[in-house]
Structures are given as structure tokens and as C-alpha cells.
Amino acid sequence: MSVDVVYVGVDTLQKFMVDVFVGCGVPRADAEVCADVLITSDLRGIESHGIGRLKMYYDGIKKGLHKPVTEFEVIRETPTTAVVDGHNGMGHVIGVRSMQMAIEKARTFGMGSVAVRNSSHYGIAGYYALMAVKAGMIGMSFTNARPSVAPTFGVRPMLGTNPIAFGAPTDEECPFVYDAATSITQRGKIEVLEREEKPIPEGWVIDQNGKFTTDTKAALEGFPKDENALLPLGGLGELLGGHKGYGLGTMVEIFSASLSHNAFMHDLPGGGGLPVKIGHFFLAINIEHFCPLDEFKATTGAILRELRQSKKAPGATRIYTAGEKEYEMEKLVRAQGIPVNTNLQKDIKVMQTELGLTRYHFPF
Ligand SMILES: NC(=O)c1ccc[n+]([C@@H]2O[C@H](COP(=O)([O-])OP(=O)(O)OC[C@H]3O[C@@H](n4cnc5c(N)ncnc54)[C@H](O)[C@@H]3O)[C@@H](O)[C@H]2O)c1
């Protein structure tokens, strides 16, 4: 089957997402938050976590994996810290409210950190780091996820793809935003390959014999059954630093579970109608409590410029710093629209039909 792509306007898809969330019982203000996180992902060119994931949330609510109405409970609080119980509500809503709390604490006390338990999938970790950057602060965010990554020298998926997001403002328009999984790739990219009907590049996924597999569909079916595993950042074994990705993924698991007393690794339910119980961590650092913001921005900008202007490898045309590709992508996506391939078109049609959203006229 060929996988045709059509481009749909950002505003149309964002409104559609809001209506789908509302149709699932999410209050409108919360639905707008959820759609904003998803559309930001598409705008930044992170196709794995935007409109492509809408059906996952739609199905998740129907299956009872998370609740459409979010009950956000602060169960422990100090001037600089908080522990939140999300009561299995919408991860985006819980994430945004938690990062807002961290920013408010940092505004007054210099630092703010919030640990969250009983949440659900909150999308791109970078969204929350960017919230702090927009407030003139450093932001960090971590989340755990269902196991899909094997520890170094292991074959059973034990850790989630556990992303790290770090954002800092600079004296350039584009902030520094490092936002990536601690595995060599993340599950969402395997889902994108499945929708595009492409194989997995060798070196990303192993089977129970520790051998690489490139079968996309089999791998996605194999993760929950423990038959396949993604490799940590750095890849197989220690030679290329796989143990360092493994260490970082474990750090994220600790931040996401130990401080908030959340479920971890195989105790995160993988379906069957049980709530997903994901944990997150948010940190905001008020730069002004360390040095003048302008000074910080100038130093950070200088670091980034020096990196980008350093000697290039033969054949390379450009050295990037984190956040640049996504920043440039946003302009392109706003102009051309969001790519929607055949398989995603089918998902959109299902949600549109089931919710009776007849006022949308998609070009497919
Ligand atoms: N919620 C979850 O459970 C979950 C789990 C895993 C990943 N994610 C999200 O998935 C998204 C993608 O993750 P990923 O691991 O596929 O990311 P990735 O491998 O695409 O790496 C993205 C990061 O690397 C930077 N980058 C890319 N090319 C670069 C270059 N040449 N030089 C310097 N920096 C460069 C980007 O600016 C960005 O910060 C992230 O937004 C992440 O938060 C979410």
C-alpha cells in the first residue's frame, strides 16, 4: 500500500484536536491545553508526539487508561517543592499546572520543583522546559513511561524511553532546548515508521537473543510482550557508551518515581483498562537569583555560537545546537501545514465519524 501525505493547516488540526478531546469528555479549557501541547510537537517537527498521538489519547480515555476530567491534588508542599497526585487525569494538564507551580515558586524563592504521581502520557518533555524559558528561567522536565528499553547487557525492556528536557534562554531568538529520549530512539518514532510502512534502522531494537531486528510491526507488538527492546542511548553494550544512556534513563526513572512515590518500570500498567500511573518531574531555576538575566543570556549565546562556528567535519555543512532544528521547523510547518499520511488520515476519519465532527472538511 502506498503512503500518501497531505498537508493540513495548523489551525484546522488544532481546532479538531480540541473538539476531539471535548468529545471525549475533557473540559474545554483542559482540551485547549492538551491540543496546545500536541500542536507544539507538530510545529516543532516532532511528528511522533503531535496529531499522530491523538488517537492514543482518544482510545486511552475510552479504555479507562486515564480520566478526561483532571483532579490535580497537591499532597505535600514547601516554598520550593511540591508533590502532586494527578489521579490519573490528563498528563498535559497535570504537566502544565505542575510546571506553572514550579515557575511561581522559582519566581519568589529562586527554585521550584514539582514531583508528580499518577499522571498519564504528557507528550513532549520540551513543552514544559519551554514554559520556564518563556518566563526567563531554566526549565527541566523528566517523565517515565512504560518499559521498552533494555538495560546494558540485558534483553528485557525495563525502562521507558524516559526523556530529558532542558531549556535555557539565550540572547538569540531561538532558545537552547535539548529534548530527547534516553534511548537510542523513542517508541513514537517506531510508530511513525509503522505508519510510513518503513523498516527500523539496524541498531535500534533487539530481540530476546540480543540480535538487532528491523521488523517495525513485530517490534511494536513485541515491546509489551517483552519480546523486543529498544537500546539505550549509545546502543548495544558499552563500546559506544550504551551504559551512559542506561544510567540517564535510570536517573529519569528515579526522578519520576522515587520522589513522588509513583509506580515504576513494570508496575506501570500497560493496558487492560488499568490507569497508566506515569510519574513526572519539573524544575524551574530563576536565573536572576544567580546573575543578571542579560548576562546569563549573553554567556549562553556565546557558548552556542562558539559551538556552531567550530570546525566542521569533512562534508558537513552545518553544526547545530539543540532547539535550532525545531525552531526553524516551526516556520516551515506554519507555512506548509502538518503532514498527514494515509494511516493517520484513517485515524482522523474514525474519530471524526465517531464524534460526529462533520464541520471539518479534510482533503482526504
Ligand atoms: N512522554 C514520553 O513518554 C516521551 C518519551 C520519549 C520521548 N518523548 C519525546 O519525544 C521527542 C523526540 O525524542 P527523540 O529522542 O526522538 O529526539 P531526537 O533524537 O529527535 O533528538 C531531539 C533533540 O536533539 C536536538 N538535535 C537534533 N539534531 C541535532 C544536531 N545535529 N545537533 C545538535 N542537537 C540536535 C534537537 O534540537 C532536540 O533537542 C521529545 O520531544 C521527547 O520529549 C516523550
The ligand as an SDF file (V2000), in Angstrom:
LIG
                    3D

 44 48  0  0  0  0  0  0  0  0999 V2000
    6.3570   11.4390   27.0140 N   0  0  0  0  0  0  0  0  0  0  0  0
    7.1500   10.4170   26.7780 C   0  0  0  0  0  0  0  0  0  0  0  0
    6.9570    9.3570   27.3320 O   0  0  0  0  0  0  0  0  0  0  0  0
    8.2920   10.5630   25.8140 C   0  0  0  0  0  0  0  0  0  0  0  0
    9.2120    9.5250   25.7320 C   0  0  0  0  0  0  0  0  0  0  0  0
   10.2840    9.6780   24.8530 C   0  0  0  0  0  0  0  0  0  0  0  0
   10.4030   10.7970   24.0620 C   0  0  0  0  0  0  0  0  0  0  0  0
    9.4720   11.7710   24.1590 N   0  0  0  0  0  0  0  0  0  0  0  0
    9.5840   12.9680   23.3370 C   0  0  0  0  0  0  0  0  0  0  0  0
    9.8850   12.6220   22.0010 O   0  0  0  0  0  0  0  0  0  0  0  0
   10.5470   13.6930   21.3850 C   0  0  0  0  0  0  0  0  0  0  0  0
   11.6540   13.2340   20.4970 C   0  0  0  0  0  0  0  0  0  0  0  0
   12.6140   12.4890   21.2150 O   0  0  0  0  0  0  0  0  0  0  0  0
   13.8490   11.8060   20.4400 P   0  0  0  0  0  0  0  0  0  0  0  0
   14.6110   11.0260   21.4140 O   0  0  0  0  0  0  0  0  0  0  0  0
   13.3420   11.1380   19.2210 O   0  0  0  0  0  0  0  0  0  0  0  0
   14.6460   13.1070   19.9930 O   0  0  0  0  0  0  0  0  0  0  0  0
   15.7060   13.2870   18.8150 P   0  0  0  0  0  0  0  0  0  0  0  0
   16.5770   12.0940   18.7010 O   0  0  0  0  0  0  0  0  0  0  0  0
   14.9830   13.7500   17.5990 O   0  0  0  0  0  0  0  0  0  0  0  0
   16.5970   14.4840   19.3960 O   0  0  0  0  0  0  0  0  0  0  0  0
   15.9970   15.7230   19.5570 C   0  0  0  0  0  0  0  0  0  0  0  0
   16.9380   16.6750   20.2820 C   0  0  0  0  0  0  0  0  0  0  0  0
   18.2180   16.6950   19.6650 O   0  0  0  0  0  0  0  0  0  0  0  0
   18.4800   18.0100   19.1340 C   0  0  0  0  0  0  0  0  0  0  0  0
   19.2220   17.8340   17.8820 N   0  0  0  0  0  0  0  0  0  0  0  0
   18.8040   17.1910   16.7700 C   0  0  0  0  0  0  0  0  0  0  0  0
   19.7870   17.1850   15.8470 N   0  0  0  0  0  0  0  0  0  0  0  0
   20.8380   17.8330   16.3960 C   0  0  0  0  0  0  0  0  0  0  0  0
   22.1540   18.1510   15.9450 C   0  0  0  0  0  0  0  0  0  0  0  0
   22.6180   17.7550   14.7540 N   0  0  0  0  0  0  0  0  0  0  0  0
   22.9460   18.8430   16.7700 N   0  0  0  0  0  0  0  0  0  0  0  0
   22.5250   19.2430   17.9930 C   0  0  0  0  0  0  0  0  0  0  0  0
   21.3070   18.9470   18.5060 N   0  0  0  0  0  0  0  0  0  0  0  0
   20.4750   18.2470   17.6990 C   0  0  0  0  0  0  0  0  0  0  0  0
   17.1490   18.6240   18.9290 C   0  0  0  0  0  0  0  0  0  0  0  0
   17.2240   20.0440   18.9090 O   0  0  0  0  0  0  0  0  0  0  0  0
   16.3930   18.0950   20.1530 C   0  0  0  0  0  0  0  0  0  0  0  0
   16.7000   18.8010   21.3160 O   0  0  0  0  0  0  0  0  0  0  0  0
   10.9880   14.6230   22.5020 C   0  0  0  0  0  0  0  0  0  0  0  0
   10.1690   15.7570   22.4420 O   0  0  0  0  0  0  0  0  0  0  0  0
   10.7130   13.8400   23.7690 C   0  0  0  0  0  0  0  0  0  0  0  0
   10.3430   14.6380   24.8880 O   0  0  0  0  0  0  0  0  0  0  0  0
    8.4270   11.6840   25.0270 C   0  0  0  0  0  0  0  0  0  0  0  0
  1  2  1  0
  2  3  2  0
  2  4  1  0
  4  5  1  0
  4 44  2  0
  5  6  2  0
  6  7  1  0
  7  8  2  0
  8  9  1  0
  8 44  1  0
  9 10  1  0
  9 42  1  0
 10 11  1  0
 11 12  1  0
 11 40  1  0
 12 13  1  0
 13 14  1  0
 14 15  2  0
 14 16  1  0
 14 17  1  0
 17 18  1  0
 18 19  2  0
 18 20  1  0
 18 21  1  0
 21 22  1  0
 22 23  1  0
 23 24  1  0
 23 38  1  0
 24 25  1  0
 25 26  1  0
 25 36  1  0
 26 27  1  0
 26 35  1  0
 27 28  2  0
 28 29  1  0
 29 30  1  0
 29 35  2  0
 30 31  1  0
 30 32  2  0
 32 33  1  0
 33 34  2  0
 34 35  1  0
 36 37  1  0
 36 38  1  0
 38 39  1  0
 40 41  1  0
 40 42  1  0
 42 43  1  0
M  CHG  2   8   1  16  -1
M  END
$$$$
